[in-house]
Amino acid sequence: MKELAGRLAAVDPDAGAAVAVIAYFDRLAETRAGLEALVRGAAVLAGCPARLTDEERRVRLRVEPDGRRTDVVGASEPGWPCAPLVPGGPPALWLERAGAEGPSVVDAVILERASAAVRSVLDRTRGRAPGPPVDDPALVETVLDGGAPLPARLHAARRLGLDTADPAARYRAVAVADGPPRIVTDGPSRIAAERPPGIAADGTPRIMADGLPPVLPTGRAGVGTAVAVADLPRSWAAARTALRFTSDGGAPESGGPPIVHADELGGVALLADLVVPGAEPAPDVRAVRAAAADAPWMLRTLHAVASTASLRAAAADVNVHHSTLQDRLTHAEHLLGWSVRSPQGRFRLHLALTMHHLMTSR
């Protein structure tokens, strides 16, 4: 290569210099040179300062043509020759050549070879830049798998576009009934229970970290706690627990809303570990089931009593007169075996209804 560069230089100085540049960066790549050595090579070969800025991976580096590293000061100028790290990406490597009217042949080769080498080093040492999210459900599963090594989970997260460098970045895992898991960003306004995951308070889509446009899940979904990327397996476990407290359509008699947030469950979430679907029901659960089989209005009425602030509110919820509700409760209490009009009785009823739902949910 050195001999070829010498021969070309005798015929065309630019061509000879370009071949020498290629050989130079090939040697740096073979020795696995670091970022500073690559930027220094660009600066020395170009005879002007060179700077590397990759905001996604928090890289800011500037080297003078004499090889001294200096701090990056100010923004880059529009006229400087530059190159992206990925095709179609934003400029990341600049040659600070003032007054240049486009890059020369040698500058273009320096930028092309240096940016390729820099990209290789960054991919090897800091993971691939988030860039456009990758459509790969397997990556989502890797991020949520607590048994996977942390480096593998962080690498998968970066491929999905999640910010693994910002300690303040928070995400939530979402467990969808009959659907793949999802990861959503946590913003100032929480995902409300009446909105599907992926929809903000103003009705606009949130960023979905599954590489797809926010195709919203329908039906039941449990939303995990807001955590850093490394803790997403914990959010996923909470999301799956929250999913058990949901029900299709959110009808009052069905046992719960279609979307439940884990951090709104509080201590009630502990019931999910104690109540196993298909197990022998507790006496209060058997009483609720027997009462529900007695009248078509029973289960909805009991849910209204347990979930509203007063009996009048419960009557309005089931659209009956207050006196009608009183008659229904007298009949229900006879079947249940306890009063549901006191705070203790309503708590007991709410607990029985929740256990009944958990025993039939998945």
C-alpha positions in Angstrom: 0.0 0.0 0.0 2.9 2.4 0.8 4.5 1.7 -2.5 1.2 2.2 -4.3 0.7 5.5 -2.6 4.2 6.6 -3.6 3.5 5.8 -7.3 0.1 7.5 -7.3 1.6 10.6 -5.7 4.0 11.0 -8.6 1.0 11.0 -11.0 -1.8 12.5 -8.9 -0.9 13.9 -5.4 -4.5 13.8 -4.2 -4.9 10.1 -5.2 -1.6 9.2 -3.5 -2.6 11.1 -0.3 -6.0 9.4 -0.3 -4.4 5.9 -0.5 -2.0 6.8 2.3 -5.0 7.9 4.4 -6.8 4.6 3.8 -3.7 2.7 4.8 -3.3 4.8 7.9 -6.8 4.2 9.2 -6.6 0.5 8.3 -3.6 0.2 10.6 -5.4 2.0 13.4 -8.4 -0.4 13.0 -6.2 -3.4 13.0 -4.6 -2.3 16.3 -8.1 -1.6 17.8 -7.2 2.1 18.4 -9.5 4.1 20.6 -11.6 7.2 19.8 -8.9 9.8 20.7 -6.3 8.1 18.5 -8.8 8.1 15.5 -9.7 11.8 15.9 -6.1 12.7 16.4 -5.3 10.9 13.2 -7.9 12.8 11.3 -6.6 16.1 12.7 -3.0 15.4 11.9 -3.7 14.2 8.4 -6.0 17.1 7.6 -3.8 19.7 9.2 -6.7 21.2 11.1 -8.6 20.5 14.3 -11.0 17.6 14.2 -14.0 17.1 16.5 -16.3 14.1 17.3 -19.7 14.7 18.8 -22.2 11.8 19.5 -24.9 13.2 21.7 -26.7 9.8 22.0 -23.6 8.2 23.5 -22.3 11.2 25.4 -19.1 11.5 23.3 -17.5 14.9 22.8 -13.9 15.0 21.6 -11.7 17.5 19.9 -8.0 17.3 18.9 -5.7 20.0 17.5 -3.5 19.3 14.4 -0.5 19.0 16.7 -2.1 16.1 18.5 -3.2 17.9 21.6 -6.7 17.1 22.9 -8.8 20.1 23.8 -12.3 20.6 25.0 -15.1 21.1 22.5 -16.0 24.7 22.5 -19.1 26.1 20.8 -21.2 24.6 18.0 -19.9 23.4 14.7 -19.9 25.8 11.8 -22.1 25.0 8.7 -19.2 25.2 6.3 -16.9 22.6 8.0 -16.4 19.3 6.1 -18.3 16.7 8.1 -19.5 13.1 8.0 -22.2 11.1 9.9 -21.5 7.9 11.8 -24.3 6.0 10.0 -25.7 6.6 6.5 -28.4 9.2 6.6 -27.6 10.1 10.2 -26.6 13.6 11.6 -23.1 14.9 11.2 -20.8 13.6 14.0 -17.2 14.1 12.8 -16.0 17.5 11.6 -12.7 18.9 10.2 -12.6 22.5 11.4 -11.3 23.9 8.1 -12.5 27.5 8.0 -13.6 28.9 4.6 -13.5 25.5 2.9 -15.8 25.2 -0.1 -16.8 21.6 0.4 -14.3 18.9 1.3 -11.3 18.2 -0.8 -10.6 14.7 -2.1 -8.3 14.0 0.8 -10.7 15.5 3.4 -13.5 13.3 2.1 -11.4 10.2 2.4 -10.2 11.2 5.9 -13.8 11.7 7.0 -15.1 8.5 5.4 -12.4 6.3 6.9 -12.3 8.0 10.3 -16.1 7.9 10.7 -16.2 4.2 9.8 -13.5 3.4 12.3 -15.1 5.6 15.0 -18.5 3.8 14.4 -16.8 0.4 14.9 -15.2 1.5 18.1 -18.4 2.9 19.5 -20.4 -0.2 18.6 -17.8 -2.4 20.2 -17.4 -0.4 23.4 -20.7 1.4 24.0 -23.3 -0.5 22.1 -25.0 0.6 18.9 -26.5 4.0 18.9 -30.3 3.9 19.4 -31.1 5.3 16.0 -34.3 4.1 14.5 -35.8 1.5 16.9 -35.5 -2.1 15.7 -38.6 -4.2 15.2 -37.7 -7.3 17.1 -40.0 -8.6 19.9 -37.1 -10.8 21.0 -35.2 -7.7 22.1 -38.1 -6.6 24.2 -38.2 -10.1 25.9 -34.5 -9.9 26.5 -34.8 -6.5 28.2 -37.6 -7.8 30.4 -35.9 -11.1 31.3 -34.4 -10.9 34.8 -32.4 -14.0 34.1 -30.5 -12.5 31.2 -27.1 -10.9 31.9 -27.3 -7.2 32.5 -24.9 -6.3 29.5 -27.2 -8.3 27.2 -30.3 -6.5 28.5 -28.6 -3.1 28.1 -27.5 -3.9 24.6 -31.0 -5.0 23.6 -32.4 -1.8 25.2 -30.1 0.4 23.1 -31.2 -1.5 20.0 -34.8 -0.7 20.9 -34.0 3.0 21.4 -34.1 3.1 25.2 -31.8 5.6 26.9 -29.4 3.5 29.1 -27.1 6.5 29.9 -29.5 9.0 31.5 -30.1 8.0 35.1 -33.3 10.0 35.1 -34.9 8.1 32.2 -37.8 5.9 33.3 -39.8 3.3 31.4 -42.8 1.0 32.2 -43.3 -2.6 31.1 -46.8 -3.4 29.8 -48.4 -6.9 30.0 -51.1 -7.3 27.4 -53.6 -10.1 27.5 -53.1 -12.3 24.5 -50.4 -10.0 23.1 -46.6 -9.5 23.3 -45.0 -7.5 26.1 -44.4 -3.8 25.5 -42.2 -1.1 27.0 -43.5 2.5 27.1 -41.8 5.7 28.2 -42.8 7.3 31.4 -43.8 10.9 31.0 -45.1 13.8 33.2 -48.7 12.6 32.7 -49.3 9.0 33.7 -51.2 6.6 31.4 -54.7 6.9 32.8 -56.8 3.8 33.4 -59.3 4.7 30.8 -56.6 5.1 28.1 -54.7 2.2 26.4 -50.9 2.1 27.0 -49.2 4.3 24.4 -51.7 7.2 24.6 -50.9 10.4 26.5 -53.4 12.6 28.3 -53.9 14.8 25.2 -54.7 11.8 23.0 -51.4 11.7 21.2 -49.4 8.4 21.0 -46.5 7.9 23.4 -43.2 6.4 22.2 -43.5 2.7 22.1 -40.2 0.9 22.5 -41.0 -2.1 20.4 -39.8 -0.7 17.1 -43.3 -0.2 15.7 -45.6 2.7 15.4 -47.8 2.7 18.6 -50.2 0.0 17.6 -52.4 0.1 20.7 -53.4 -3.1 22.5 -57.1 -3.7 22.9 -58.6 -5.4 25.9 -56.8 -6.0 29.1 -53.4 -4.6 30.0 -51.3 -4.3 33.2 -48.9 -1.4 33.4 -45.7 -1.9 35.5 -43.9 0.6 37.7 -41.7 3.3 36.3 -38.1 2.2 36.5 -34.6 2.6 34.9 -33.8 0.3 32.0 -31.8 -2.1 34.3 -34.9 -2.6 36.5 -37.4 -3.3 33.7 -37.6 -7.0 34.8 -39.1 -5.8 38.1 -41.5 -3.6 36.2 -42.5 -6.5 34.0 -43.3 -8.7 37.1 -45.4 -5.8 38.5 -47.2 -5.5 35.1 -48.1 -9.1 35.0 -49.5 -8.9 38.5 -51.5 -5.8 37.5 -52.9 -7.7 34.5 -54.6 -10.2 36.9 -56.6 -7.4 38.4 -58.0 -6.3 35.0 -61.1 -7.6 33.2 -62.5 -7.4 29.7 -64.5 -4.3 29.0 -64.3 -2.9 32.5 -67.9 -3.6 33.2 -68.7 -3.2 37.0 -69.8 -6.8 37.3 -66.7 -8.1 35.6 -64.3 -7.4 38.5 -62.1 -4.6 37.4 -61.1 -2.0 34.7 -59.5 -3.1 31.5 -56.2 -1.3 32.4 -54.6 -1.4 35.8 -51.4 0.3 37.0 -49.3 -1.7 39.4 -48.3 1.4 41.5 -52.0 2.1 42.1 -52.6 -1.3 43.7 -50.6 -0.8 46.8 -50.8 -3.6 49.3 -53.7 -5.2 47.4 -51.1 -6.5 44.9 -49.9 -9.0 47.6 -53.2 -10.8 47.1 -52.0 -11.9 43.7 -49.3 -14.0 45.3 -51.7 -15.6 47.8 -54.7 -16.3 45.5 -53.9 -19.0 42.9 -56.3 -19.5 40.0 -58.1 -22.9 40.3 -57.4 -23.3 44.0 -60.0 -24.1 46.7 -61.9 -20.8 47.2 -62.1 -19.2 50.7 -65.5 -19.3 52.5 -66.3 -15.7 51.6 -65.5 -16.3 48.0 -67.9 -19.3 48.0 -70.5 -17.1 49.6 -70.1 -14.4 46.8 -70.4 -17.0 44.1 -73.5 -18.5 45.6 -75.1 -15.0 45.9 -74.1 -14.2 42.3 -75.9 -17.4 41.1 -79.1 -16.3 42.9 -79.9 -13.2 40.9 -78.6 -11.6 37.7 -78.3 -8.2 39.3 -76.4 -9.5 42.4 -72.7 -9.3 41.3 -73.0 -5.8 39.7 -74.8 -4.6 42.8 -72.2 -6.0 45.2 -69.4 -4.4 43.1 -71.2 -1.0 43.2 -71.5 -1.2 47.0 -67.9 -2.1 47.4 -66.4 0.5 45.0 -68.5 3.6 45.6 -68.4 6.1 48.5 -72.0 5.6 49.7 -75.1 3.5 49.3 -76.8 6.4 47.4 -73.8 6.5 45.0 -74.1 2.7 44.6 -77.8 3.0 43.8 -77.0 5.6 41.1 -74.3 3.4 39.7 -76.6 0.5 39.1 -79.5 2.9 38.1 -82.0 1.9 40.8 -83.9 3.8 43.5 -82.2 4.0 46.9 -85.0 1.9 48.5 -84.6 -0.8 45.8 -80.9 -1.0 46.6 -81.8 -1.4 50.3 -84.1 -4.3 49.5 -81.4 -5.9 47.3 -78.8 -5.6 50.1 -81.1 -7.2 52.6 -81.4 -10.2 50.3 -77.6 -10.2 49.6 -76.7 -10.0 53.2 -78.9 -13.0 53.9 -77.1 -15.0 51.3 -73.6 -13.8 52.2 -73.9 -14.2 55.9 -72.6 -10.7 56.9 -73.7 -7.1 56.7 -72.2 -5.0 53.9 -73.4 -1.6 55.2 -70.6 -1.1 57.7 -67.1 -0.2 56.8 -65.8 -3.5 58.0 -68.5 -5.4 56.0 -67.8 -3.5 52.9 -64.0 -4.1 53.3 -64.8 -7.8 53.7 -67.0 -7.7 50.6 -64.3 -5.9 48.5 -61.7 -8.5 49.6 -64.0 -11.4 48.7 -64.8 -9.9 45.3 -61.1 -9.3 44.6 -60.2 -12.8 45.5 -63.1 -14.1 43.4 -61.7 -12.2 40.4 -58.1 -13.3 41.0 -59.1 -16.9 41.1 -60.7 -16.7 37.7 -58.1 -14.4 36.1 -54.8 -15.2 34.4 
